[in-house]
């Protein structure tokens, strides 16, 4: 395994240069079952050594616990990395399966102050609207975020799971550096409208779940393989007949992986990374992991180039996926396009 640092890409027209692959930190303390804190800390350090400089969290991950966990690492390496966190989404304390979404001004200000305190930093590098509250005008939400930039509390704005029209509306109020949406061999709905809008506006795409929440790596084949509290047990794609149908879709990925002497996950990531040249815009996926060895594997995927024949073999996969990516697609941009 080479120790070569990964290449870089810029967030938006005037945002920071970051490693061309970031790190999703949610699973270190939320959603994917038990984790080992020491191993997660080692993962953070190894990622930085390999040139990963964009670290992604949110106030919703463990009700702020993920931000607290990351804080010592961020403080130790403050000038070497870019902190991305989010507001707008909370888990209903009375029902963990329900989500609460708020985009109103008082809530945003409450959230940014709380995140700054948990992270123990003076400014957040990239602050995302985690989900869209359709009851609040987007101009109002982005207007408050722009005020936070002028006040020095955040540096750059991001949006998550927005439609192309929402992105254009927001960008007209204040430049948007990054849009975060699910994008993988299993999830390609944003290619129709969101990706062209981002390219037009000079916005970087930050794909989350580029490994299909682990399913594309072959690490699990159905929801029942996961621990009882795992978030993925609630997702339609990984349950019942859907899971069996989707597991069969990994066969062409295996074929390509064998040709490269690579893992399934590396081919899935290489495909996402290569969308940058296919669509002509910067792309910084944020695969999540809690193991240093997986960070090494994931970053190595940035150096795999798939041939046209291999891309053609992988092309039909998304159209055959059974089940939505969320039980309630109102939380995804595709549910509003």
C-alpha positions as CSV (number, residue, x, y, z in Angstrom):
1,X,0.0,0.0,0.0
2,X,1.5,3.3,-1.1
3,X,1.7,6.2,1.3
4,X,1.3,8.8,-1.5
5,X,-0.9,11.7,-0.6
6,X,-4.1,12.0,-2.6
7,X,-4.7,14.8,-5.1
8,X,-6.7,17.9,-4.2
9,X,-9.8,19.8,-5.4
10,X,-11.3,23.1,-4.6
11,X,-14.6,23.6,-2.8
12,X,-16.6,26.0,-4.9
13,X,-15.2,28.9,-6.8
14,X,-13.3,30.5,-3.8
15,X,-13.3,27.8,-1.1
16,X,-10.4,25.9,0.3
17,X,-8.3,23.2,-1.5
18,X,-9.0,19.8,0.1
19,X,-8.1,16.3,-0.6
20,X,-10.0,14.9,-3.5
21,X,-11.5,12.4,-1.0
22,X,-12.9,13.4,2.4
23,X,-13.9,11.4,5.4
24,X,-17.4,10.9,6.7
25,X,-17.2,10.7,10.4
26,X,-20.8,9.9,11.4
27,X,-20.3,6.2,12.0
28,X,-17.6,6.8,14.6
29,X,-20.3,7.6,17.1
30,X,-23.7,7.2,15.5
31,X,-26.0,5.1,13.2
32,X,-23.8,2.1,12.4
33,X,-23.6,0.2,15.6
34,X,-20.8,0.0,18.2
35,X,-17.4,1.6,17.4
36,X,-14.0,1.6,19.0
37,X,-13.0,5.1,20.0
38,X,-9.2,4.4,19.8
39,X,-9.5,2.9,16.4
40,X,-11.6,5.8,15.2
41,X,-9.0,8.2,16.4
42,X,-6.3,6.3,14.6
43,X,-8.4,6.4,11.5
44,X,-8.6,10.2,11.7
45,X,-4.8,10.5,12.0
46,X,-4.2,8.0,9.2
47,X,-6.6,9.9,6.9
48,X,-4.7,13.1,7.4
49,X,-1.4,11.5,6.7
50,X,-2.8,10.3,3.4
51,X,-4.0,13.8,2.4
52,X,-7.6,13.6,3.5
53,X,-8.4,17.1,4.8
54,X,-12.2,17.4,4.6
55,X,-13.8,15.9,7.7
56,X,-17.6,15.7,7.7
57,X,-19.9,15.6,10.8
58,X,-23.3,17.1,11.9
59,X,-25.0,18.2,15.0
60,X,-27.6,15.4,14.4
61,X,-25.0,12.6,14.7
62,X,-25.5,11.3,18.2
63,X,-27.2,14.6,19.3
64,X,-23.8,16.4,19.1
65,X,-21.7,13.5,20.3
66,X,-19.9,13.1,17.0
67,X,-18.8,16.8,17.1
68,X,-17.6,16.3,20.7
69,X,-15.6,13.2,19.7
70,X,-13.9,14.9,16.8
71,X,-13.1,18.1,18.7
72,X,-9.6,17.1,20.1
73,X,-8.5,15.9,16.7
74,X,-9.7,19.1,15.1
75,X,-7.9,21.3,17.7
76,X,-4.7,19.4,17.3
77,X,-4.7,19.8,13.5
78,X,-6.7,23.0,13.1
79,X,-4.6,24.5,10.3
80,X,-4.3,21.3,8.4
81,X,-7.9,20.4,7.8
82,X,-11.4,21.7,6.8
83,X,-14.2,21.1,9.3
84,X,-17.7,20.5,7.8
85,X,-20.7,20.3,10.0
86,X,-24.5,20.8,9.5
87,X,-27.7,22.1,11.1
88,X,-31.4,21.5,10.4
89,X,-31.9,17.9,11.2
90,X,-32.7,16.3,14.6
91,X,-33.9,13.0,15.8
92,X,-37.2,12.9,17.6
93,X,-36.2,12.0,21.2
94,X,-39.6,10.2,21.7
95,X,-39.3,8.2,18.4
96,X,-35.8,7.5,16.9
97,X,-37.4,6.6,13.6
98,X,-38.8,10.2,13.1
99,X,-36.9,13.3,12.0
100,X,-37.4,16.9,12.9
101,X,-36.3,19.5,10.3
102,X,-36.0,23.2,11.0
103,X,-34.5,26.0,8.8
104,X,-35.8,29.1,10.7
105,X,-33.4,31.8,11.8
106,X,-33.5,31.4,15.6
107,X,-32.9,27.7,15.2
108,X,-29.9,28.2,12.9
109,X,-28.3,30.7,15.3
110,X,-28.9,28.3,18.2
111,X,-27.3,25.4,16.2
112,X,-24.2,27.3,15.1
113,X,-23.4,28.4,18.6
114,X,-23.9,24.9,19.9
115,X,-21.7,23.4,17.2
116,X,-18.9,26.0,17.7
117,X,-18.9,25.1,21.4
118,X,-18.9,21.3,20.9
119,X,-16.2,21.6,18.3
120,X,-14.3,24.1,20.4
121,X,-13.4,26.2,17.4
122,X,-13.8,29.9,16.6
123,X,-15.1,29.3,13.1
124,X,-16.7,26.5,11.1
125,X,-15.1,26.1,7.6
126,X,-18.1,24.7,5.8
127,X,-21.6,24.9,7.3
128,X,-24.3,22.8,5.6
129,X,-28.1,23.1,5.7
130,X,-28.6,19.4,6.4
131,X,-32.1,19.1,5.0
132,X,-34.7,21.4,3.5
133,X,-37.6,22.7,5.5
134,X,-40.1,23.5,2.8
135,X,-42.1,25.7,5.2
136,X,-39.3,28.3,5.5
137,X,-38.3,30.3,2.4
138,X,-34.9,29.2,1.2
139,X,-33.9,32.9,0.8
140,X,-34.5,33.4,4.5
141,X,-32.4,30.4,5.5
142,X,-29.5,31.2,3.3
143,X,-29.7,34.8,4.3
144,X,-29.1,33.9,7.9
145,X,-26.2,31.6,6.9
146,X,-24.7,34.6,4.9
147,X,-25.0,36.7,8.0
148,X,-23.0,34.1,9.9
149,X,-20.3,34.4,7.3
150,X,-20.2,38.2,7.8
151,X,-20.1,37.7,11.5
152,X,-17.1,35.4,11.2
153,X,-18.8,32.3,12.6
154,X,-18.6,30.3,9.4
155,X,-16.5,30.6,6.3
156,X,-18.3,28.8,3.5
157,X,-21.9,27.6,2.8
158,X,-23.1,24.2,1.9
159,X,-26.4,22.5,1.1
160,X,-27.4,18.9,1.5
161,X,-30.1,17.0,-0.6
162,X,-31.4,20.1,-2.5
163,X,-32.9,20.2,-5.9
164,X,-31.4,22.0,-8.8
165,X,-33.9,24.9,-8.4
166,X,-33.2,25.1,-4.7
167,X,-29.4,25.3,-5.4
168,X,-29.9,28.1,-7.9
169,X,-32.2,30.0,-5.5
170,X,-29.6,29.7,-2.7
171,X,-26.6,30.6,-4.8
172,X,-28.4,33.8,-5.9
173,X,-28.4,34.8,-2.2
174,X,-24.9,33.8,-1.3
175,X,-22.3,31.7,-3.1
176,X,-22.6,28.0,-2.3
177,X,-19.3,26.1,-2.0
178,X,-20.6,22.5,-1.9
179,X,-23.7,20.4,-2.3
180,X,-23.8,17.1,-0.5
181,X,-26.0,14.4,-1.9
182,X,-26.0,10.6,-2.0
183,X,-24.2,9.5,-5.2
184,X,-23.0,6.0,-5.9
185,X,-23.4,3.1,-8.4
186,X,-26.7,2.6,-6.6
187,X,-27.9,6.2,-6.4
188,X,-27.6,8.4,-9.5
189,X,-30.8,10.6,-9.4
190,X,-28.8,13.8,-8.9
191,X,-27.2,13.4,-12.3
192,X,-30.3,14.6,-14.2
193,X,-30.6,18.1,-12.7
194,X,-28.5,18.8,-9.6
195,X,-25.1,17.9,-11.2
196,X,-25.6,20.1,-14.3
197,X,-26.7,23.0,-12.0
198,X,-23.7,22.6,-9.8
199,X,-21.4,22.6,-12.8
200,X,-23.0,25.7,-14.2
201,X,-22.7,27.5,-10.9
202,X,-19.2,26.4,-10.0
203,X,-20.3,24.3,-7.0
204,X,-18.4,21.2,-5.8
205,X,-20.3,18.0,-5.3
206,X,-19.6,16.1,-2.1
207,X,-21.1,12.6,-2.5
208,X,-22.1,10.9,0.7
209,X,-22.6,7.1,1.0
210,X,-20.5,6.5,-2.2
211,X,-20.2,2.9,-1.0
212,X,-23.9,2.5,-0.7
213,X,-23.6,2.6,3.1
214,X,-21.3,-0.4,2.9
215,X,-23.5,-2.6,0.7
216,X,-21.3,-2.0,-2.4
217,X,-18.3,-3.4,-0.5
218,X,-20.0,-6.7,0.1
219,X,-19.6,-6.3,3.8
220,X,-23.2,-7.2,4.4
221,X,-25.9,-8.7,2.2
222,X,-29.1,-7.9,4.1
223,X,-30.4,-5.8,7.0
224,X,-30.4,-8.9,9.3
225,X,-26.6,-9.1,9.1
226,X,-26.4,-5.8,11.0
227,X,-26.6,-5.0,14.7
228,X,-30.0,-4.2,16.2
229,X,-29.5,-0.4,16.4
230,X,-28.0,0.0,12.9
231,X,-29.6,2.8,10.9
232,X,-29.4,0.7,7.7
233,X,-32.0,-1.8,9.0
234,X,-34.6,0.9,8.3
235,X,-33.6,1.5,4.7
236,X,-35.8,-0.3,2.0
237,X,-32.8,-1.3,-0.2
238,X,-31.3,-3.6,2.4
239,X,-34.4,-5.5,3.5
240,X,-36.3,-8.5,2.3
241,X,-36.5,-9.2,-1.5
242,X,-34.9,-5.8,-2.2
243,X,-31.7,-6.9,-0.5
244,X,-31.5,-10.2,-2.4
245,X,-32.1,-8.4,-5.7
246,X,-29.5,-5.8,-5.0
247,X,-26.9,-8.2,-3.9
248,X,-26.9,-9.8,-7.4
249,X,-26.1,-6.3,-8.8
250,X,-22.6,-6.6,-7.3
251,X,-21.4,-9.1,-9.9
252,X,-20.2,-6.7,-12.5
253,X,-18.3,-4.7,-9.8
254,X,-16.6,-8.0,-8.9
255,X,-15.6,-8.5,-12.5
256,X,-14.0,-5.1,-12.7
257,X,-12.4,-5.4,-9.3
258,X,-10.7,-8.7,-10.3
259,X,-9.3,-7.0,-13.4
260,X,-7.7,-4.3,-11.2
261,X,-6.7,-6.5,-8.3
262,X,-8.9,-4.2,-6.2
263,X,-11.7,-4.6,-3.8
264,X,-15.4,-4.0,-4.6
265,X,-15.3,-0.8,-2.5
266,X,-12.3,0.6,-4.4
267,X,-14.1,0.1,-7.7
268,X,-17.3,1.7,-6.4
269,X,-15.2,4.7,-5.1
270,X,-13.2,4.9,-8.3
271,X,-16.4,5.1,-10.3
272,X,-17.6,8.1,-8.1
273,X,-14.2,9.8,-8.3
274,X,-14.3,9.5,-12.1
275,X,-17.6,11.3,-12.3
276,X,-15.5,14.5,-12.0
277,X,-14.1,14.0,-15.5
278,X,-17.4,12.6,-16.9
279,X,-19.5,15.5,-15.7
280,X,-16.8,18.3,-15.7
281,X,-17.0,19.5,-12.1
282,X,-15.0,19.0,-8.8
283,X,-16.2,16.0,-6.8
284,X,-15.0,15.1,-3.3
285,X,-16.7,12.0,-2.0
286,X,-16.8,11.3,1.8
287,X,-16.8,7.6,2.4
288,X,-17.2,6.8,6.1
289,X,-15.0,4.3,7.9
290,X,-13.7,3.6,11.4
291,X,-10.6,1.7,10.5
292,X,-7.2,3.0,9.3
293,X,-6.9,0.1,6.9
294,X,-10.1,1.1,5.2
295,X,-8.9,4.7,4.8
296,X,-5.8,3.3,3.1
297,X,-8.0,1.2,0.8
298,X,-10.4,4.1,0.1
299,X,-7.7,6.7,-0.7
300,X,-5.9,4.2,-3.0
301,X,-9.1,4.1,-5.1
302,X,-8.4,7.7,-6.2
303,X,-5.6,6.3,-8.3
304,X,-7.7,3.7,-10.1
305,X,-8.8,4.7,-13.6
306,X,-11.7,2.7,-15.1
307,X,-11.7,2.0,-18.8
308,X,-14.6,2.9,-21.1
309,X,-15.5,-0.8,-21.3
310,X,-15.5,-1.1,-17.5
311,X,-17.7,2.0,-17.1
312,X,-20.1,0.6,-19.7
313,X,-20.3,-2.6,-17.7
314,X,-21.2,-0.7,-14.5
315,X,-23.6,1.7,-16.2
316,X,-26.8,-0.3,-15.9
317,X,-26.5,-1.0,-12.2
318,X,-28.4,2.0,-10.8
319,X,-31.4,1.4,-13.0
320,X,-31.9,-2.1,-11.6
321,X,-31.7,-1.2,-7.9
322,X,-34.7,-2.3,-5.9
323,X,-36.1,0.0,-3.2
324,X,-35.7,3.7,-2.4
325,X,-32.7,5.0,-0.5
326,X,-34.9,6.3,2.3
327,X,-38.2,5.0,3.6
328,X,-39.5,8.6,3.3
329,X,-38.1,10.2,0.2
330,X,-39.3,13.7,1.2
331,X,-35.9,13.9,2.9
332,X,-34.1,13.5,-0.4
333,X,-33.8,16.0,-3.3
334,X,-35.3,13.3,-5.7
335,X,-38.5,13.4,-3.7
336,X,-38.9,17.1,-4.6
337,X,-37.5,17.3,-8.2
